[in-house]
Amino acid sequence: MTNSSSCDSCGHPHGPWATDRLTLLLDRWGWDAQAPRLLAASASTALVVVDLDNFKQVNDKYGHVAGDAVLKGVASTLREGTRKGDLLGRYGGHGGDEFLLLLPETTLDEAMVVTERVRQAVRSLIVHAPTEGGTVRIDSITASFGVAIGHPDTDLEALIVEADAALRRAKKSGRDRVKTPSRRSLRVPLAIAGACAACLAVVAMVGDAPSASQVTASGPAPALPTVTLPPVTVPTTVTMTATVQPPKPSTTHKPRTTGHTSPTPTEEPEARTVERPAATTTTPSCPLCDMVNEAVRFLESR
């Protein structure tokens, strides 16, 4: 169950069925057999999925022997960058260019540090491989990494799926980088939270209100106290005095006669029409309805 050539439980070397003969790491079946027990025994376990970038181009350009040399060099780099108790394996059977690293007792921050160190080591790796016409120097090796965190109750297959999703994010982001799974925010929008709180308050108020049977059973309502006001005398006769002044005589001024006369208007100008704005009906606002409508608009915009 470790990064060594023998089993930690019994001390015997791993059998040929569990070892990848090219990289000397555990193969997929040997890794699958030991990973569940290691995951269940660790409070926090990091899983790292490693995939070489553009590995097919190495085989196409330099040949499969050179590709095998690159795989052995990367496997050695992974072994040197991890602890003895970590579980390393070649992913995808005997023909893949992916690797699995299971790091027990490791938090996400610690796993990111380890994985970044391994990424830089792979990037600086130089492999000399035989090819047609001599030996080729391969120094442009990079890899992408996906990291996920599991716990004793985590399903191993679900953890692999999560780390593999993080690996695809690293590939889509440009390769040669370390990524973790993207977690969608689970925060409830403020409008929905407010609407739910208002609904709960209304339900509580309705639930606390007494029913009609409870009101009837409690008997008639107590009589209100009688208030007696002192008598008030109102006069029946009111005397009013008004003084009317005669109108003043009006003085008529004749218009001055000039050489030309202006036409006398026959009609008075019509009064200016005053336009008033249309009356608007104000509907009283309801905080509960406003919050629910805001939540609906928020969800429709997503």
C-alpha positions in Angstrom: 0.0 0.0 0.0 3.0 2.3 -0.3 5.4 3.8 -2.7 7.8 0.9 -2.2 8.2 -2.4 -4.0 6.7 -4.4 -1.2 3.4 -4.5 0.7 3.3 -2.6 4.1 0.9 -5.2 5.6 2.8 -8.4 4.9 6.2 -7.3 3.7 6.1 -9.4 0.6 7.0 -7.8 -2.8 4.2 -6.9 -5.1 3.4 -9.7 -7.5 3.6 -9.4 -11.2 -0.2 -9.0 -11.4 -0.1 -5.8 -9.5 3.0 -4.1 -10.9 3.4 -2.2 -14.2 6.6 -3.7 -15.7 7.6 -0.5 -17.6 7.4 2.0 -14.8 7.6 -0.4 -11.8 4.7 1.4 -10.2 1.4 -0.4 -9.3 -0.8 -1.0 -12.2 -4.4 0.0 -12.2 -5.6 -3.3 -10.6 -3.0 -3.3 -8.0 -3.7 0.3 -7.1 -7.5 -0.4 -7.0 -6.9 -3.3 -4.6 -5.0 -1.2 -2.0 -6.5 2.3 -2.3 -9.8 1.7 -0.5 -8.1 0.5 2.7 -5.7 3.5 2.6 -8.6 5.9 2.1 -10.6 4.5 5.0 -7.7 4.7 7.4 -6.9 8.4 6.8 -8.8 11.4 8.1 -7.9 13.4 4.9 -6.6 11.9 1.8 -5.6 13.7 -1.4 -5.9 12.1 -4.8 -3.9 13.5 -7.7 -4.5 12.4 -11.3 -1.5 13.1 -13.6 -1.7 13.2 -17.4 1.2 13.9 -19.7 0.6 16.8 -22.1 0.7 15.9 -25.8 2.3 12.6 -25.2 1.1 11.2 -28.5 3.3 13.8 -30.3 6.4 12.2 -28.6 5.5 8.8 -30.0 4.8 10.2 -33.4 7.9 12.3 -33.6 10.5 10.1 -31.8 9.0 6.6 -31.7 7.4 4.4 -29.0 10.8 3.5 -27.5 11.4 7.2 -26.8 7.8 7.4 -25.4 8.6 4.5 -23.0 11.7 6.3 -21.9 9.6 9.4 -21.1 7.1 7.3 -19.1 9.9 5.7 -17.0 11.4 9.1 -16.4 8.1 10.7 -15.3 7.4 7.7 -13.0 10.8 8.1 -11.4 10.1 11.8 -10.9 6.8 11.0 -9.2 8.4 8.5 -6.9 11.1 11.0 -5.9 8.6 13.8 -5.2 6.3 11.8 -2.9 6.6 9.9 0.4 7.2 6.2 1.0 3.7 5.8 2.4 2.0 7.3 -0.7 0.3 5.0 -3.2 1.4 5.5 -6.8 0.0 3.7 -9.8 -0.2 3.9 -13.5 -3.7 4.7 -14.6 -5.5 3.3 -17.6 -3.9 -0.2 -17.7 -0.5 -0.9 -19.2 -0.7 1.5 -22.2 -1.8 4.8 -20.6 0.1 8.0 -20.0 -1.8 8.9 -16.8 -0.8 8.2 -13.2 -2.6 8.1 -9.8 -1.1 9.5 -6.6 -3.0 8.8 -3.3 -1.5 10.9 -0.5 -2.8 9.9 3.0 -3.1 12.3 5.9 -2.8 15.2 3.5 -5.0 18.4 3.3 -5.8 20.2 0.2 -3.3 23.0 0.8 -0.6 20.4 1.5 -1.5 18.5 -1.6 -1.3 21.6 -3.8 2.2 22.3 -2.5 3.3 18.7 -3.2 1.7 18.6 -6.7 3.1 21.9 -7.7 6.6 20.7 -6.7 6.1 17.6 -8.8 4.8 19.6 -11.7 8.0 21.7 -11.8 10.1 18.6 -11.5 8.4 17.0 -14.5 8.8 20.3 -16.5 12.6 20.3 -15.9 12.9 16.6 -16.7 15.4 15.7 -19.5 15.2 12.3 -21.1 17.7 10.8 -23.5 16.1 8.2 -25.6 17.3 6.0 -28.5 15.8 6.9 -31.9 16.5 6.2 -35.5 19.9 7.6 -36.3 21.1 8.0 -32.7 20.0 9.4 -29.4 17.5 12.2 -29.0 17.3 14.6 -26.1 13.7 15.3 -25.0 13.4 18.3 -22.7 9.9 19.6 -23.4 7.9 17.3 -21.1 4.9 18.8 -19.2 2.0 17.3 -17.3 -1.4 18.5 -16.1 -2.7 17.6 -12.6 -6.1 17.3 -11.0 -6.4 17.3 -7.2 -9.4 16.2 -5.0 -9.8 15.5 -1.3 -11.4 12.4 0.2 -12.3 11.2 3.7 -12.9 7.8 5.3 -16.6 7.7 4.1 -15.7 8.9 0.6 -16.4 6.5 -2.3 -13.2 5.8 -4.2 -14.8 5.9 -7.6 -16.5 9.2 -6.8 -13.1 10.6 -5.7 -11.5 9.5 -8.9 -14.3 11.2 -10.9 -13.8 14.4 -9.0 -10.0 14.5 -9.5 -10.4 13.6 -13.2 -12.8 16.5 -13.6 -10.2 18.8 -12.0 -7.7 17.3 -14.5 -9.9 18.3 -17.4 -10.1 21.8 -16.1 -6.3 21.9 -16.1 -6.3 20.7 -19.7 -8.9 23.3 -20.8 -7.0 26.1 -19.0 -3.9 25.6 -21.1 -2.2 22.4 -19.7 0.9 22.3 -17.5 -0.9 23.4 -14.3 -2.6 22.1 -11.2 -6.4 22.4 -10.7 -9.0 21.5 -8.1 -12.7 20.7 -8.9 -14.9 23.8 -9.4 -17.6 23.9 -6.8 -20.8 25.7 -7.6 -21.8 28.2 -5.1 -24.6 26.9 -2.8 -25.4 30.3 -1.3 -29.1 31.1 -1.5 -29.8 34.5 -3.1 -30.7 37.1 -0.6 -34.1 37.7 -2.1 -35.1 34.0 -1.8 -33.8 33.9 1.8 -35.8 37.0 2.7 -38.9 35.6 1.0 -38.6 32.3 2.9 -38.1 34.1 6.2 -41.2 36.3 5.5 -43.3 33.2 4.6 -42.2 31.5 7.8 -43.2 34.6 9.8 -46.6 34.7 8.1 -47.2 31.0 8.8 -46.2 31.5 12.4 -48.5 34.4 12.8 -51.4 32.5 11.3 -50.7 29.5 13.4 -50.7 31.6 16.6 -54.1 33.2 15.8 -57.0 31.7 17.7 -59.6 29.8 15.7 -63.3 30.6 15.6 -64.2 27.7 17.8 -61.7 28.9 20.4 -63.2 32.4 20.3 -66.7 31.0 20.8 -65.7 28.7 23.6 -64.1 31.5 25.5 -67.5 33.2 26.0 -68.8 36.6 25.1 -66.4 39.5 25.1 -66.4 41.7 28.3 -68.6 44.8 28.2 -66.8 48.1 27.5 -67.0 50.8 30.3 -69.5 53.6 29.9 -68.1 57.1 29.7 -70.5 60.1 30.6 -69.7 63.5 29.1 -70.8 66.8 30.7 -73.7 68.6 28.9 -72.8 71.2 26.3 -75.2 74.2 25.6 -75.3 75.3 21.9 -76.9 78.7 21.1 -79.9 78.5 18.7 -79.8 82.2 17.5 -76.8 83.7 15.7 -76.9 87.5 14.9 -74.7 88.7 12.0 -74.1 92.3 10.9 -72.9 93.2 7.4 -72.2 96.7 5.9 -72.8 97.1 2.2 -71.1 100.1 0.5 -72.6 101.5 -2.8 -70.6 101.0 -5.9 -68.3 103.7 -7.2 -69.2 105.4 -10.4 -67.2 104.1 -13.3 -65.3 106.5 -15.5 -65.5 105.9 -19.2 -62.5 106.9 -21.3 -63.1 107.4 -25.0 -60.4 106.0 -27.2 -58.2 108.6 -29.0 -59.1 108.8 -32.6 -56.2 108.2 -35.0 -55.7 107.9 -38.7 -56.4 104.2 -38.7 -58.5 102.0 -36.7 -57.8 98.5 -35.5 -60.4 95.8 -35.8 -62.3 95.2 -32.7 -62.2 91.6 -31.6 -65.6 90.1 -31.7 -64.8 87.1 -29.5 -62.8 86.9 -26.4 -59.9 84.5 -26.5 -60.7 81.1 -25.2 -59.3 80.2 -21.8 -56.1 78.2 -21.9 -56.7 74.6 -21.3 -54.7 73.3 -18.4 -53.6 69.7 -18.9 -53.4 67.7 -15.7 -51.4 64.5 -15.4 -53.5 61.4 -15.4 -54.2 60.2 -11.9 -52.1 57.3 -10.9 -53.3 54.6 -8.6 -50.8 53.8 -5.9 -50.9 50.2 -4.9 -49.6 49.5 -1.5 -46.4 47.5 -1.7 -46.1 44.1 -0.1 -42.6 43.2 1.2 -43.2 39.5 0.8 -44.4 39.9 -2.9 -41.4 42.2 -3.6 -38.9 39.6 -2.3 -40.5 36.7 -4.2 -40.6 38.7 -7.5 -37.0 39.7 -6.9 -36.1 36.0 -6.4 -37.9 35.0 -9.6 -36.2 37.7 -11.7 -32.8 36.6 -10.2 -33.5 33.0 -11.2 -34.7 33.9 -14.7 -31.5 35.9 -15.3 -29.2 33.0 -14.6 
